[in-house]
């Protein structure tokens, strides 16, 4: 993008230098020269807008990547929590089985 801006700026500068000679140009040529100058300026403005839009898109992409990283971390934490809950449930079931067996042993005596 920068190269095009420099090219357009150089072309605009060249046309400005030539515009000093417009007193010798025919009115039709002068109009064409003015149109070329305006086109160069508009192209530079459009290049600036495109560069700004590209910067905004890059920022949005970076934010999206950060969100993905946070989502992956949250998913890993959820998996870990689910695993811990399953382990706790298994431990509770084992404790309940031991308690039931102890109760049965107590009933047999």
N, C-alpha and C positions, 0 to 999 in steps of 0.2 A: 504494500500500500504506500509506503513512504517513497518508493522509487517513482510511482506515478505522480505523487504530489510534487516531487522535485522536477519531473519532466513538465508537468503542467505549469509549475511556477516559472520554469525556464522559458517555456513557450509564451507564457503571459508577459514575462519581462521582455522577451524579444519583440513581441507585438507592441508593447508599450514604447520600446525604443523606436520601432517603426512608426508608431503613431505620432512621433515628433515630426515625421515627414508627411503627415496627412495633408498639409497645405498644398503639396504637389500632387496628391492623388486625386483621381476623379471621384465624384460623389458616390458612384456605385462601388468603387474600390474601398472608399472610406467606410461605407456601410458594411461591406463584407469584413473589413478589419475590425470594426466595432463589434460585429456579431461574433467574430472569432475570439475577441477579448472576453466578451460576456460568456461565451461557451467555456472558455478556459477557467474563468472564475466559478462558474456553476459546477464544472467538473471537479474543481478543487473542493468546493463546499460539499459535494456529494461524496467525495473520497473521505473527507473528515467525518461526515455522518456515518459512512460505512465502517470506518475505523472505530468510532464510538460504539456502534452497534456490535461490532465484533468483540470489543472489550466487555460490553455488558453480557454478551453470550458466554464469553469465557468465565466471567464471574459467576454466572448462573450455573455453568457446568461444574465449577469448583464447589459451589454450595450443594449441588446435587451429589457430588462425590462424597462430601462430608456427611450428608444425610445417609448415604448408603453405608458408610463406615459405622455411623451411629446405629443404624438399623441392624447391621450384622452383629455389633457388640450386644445390642439388646436381645437378639435372637440367641446368641451364645449364653447370655445370662439366663434367659428363659429355659434353655435346655438344661443348664446346670441346676436351676431351681427344680425343674421337673425330675431330674435324676435324684436330687436330694430328697424330694417328696416321696419318690418311689422307694428309696432306701428307708426313709422314716416309716412308710407304710409297711414294708417288709419287717422292720424291727418291731413295730407295733403288733403285727400278726404273730410274730414269733413269741413276743411277750404274752399275748393273749393265749397262745397255745400252751405255753409253760404254766400260765395261771390256771387254765382249764385242767391240765394234767395234775397240778398240785391240788386243785379242788377235788378231783376224782380220787387222788391218793388219800386225801383227808377223809373222804366219804367211806373209803374202804376200811379204815382203821376202826 
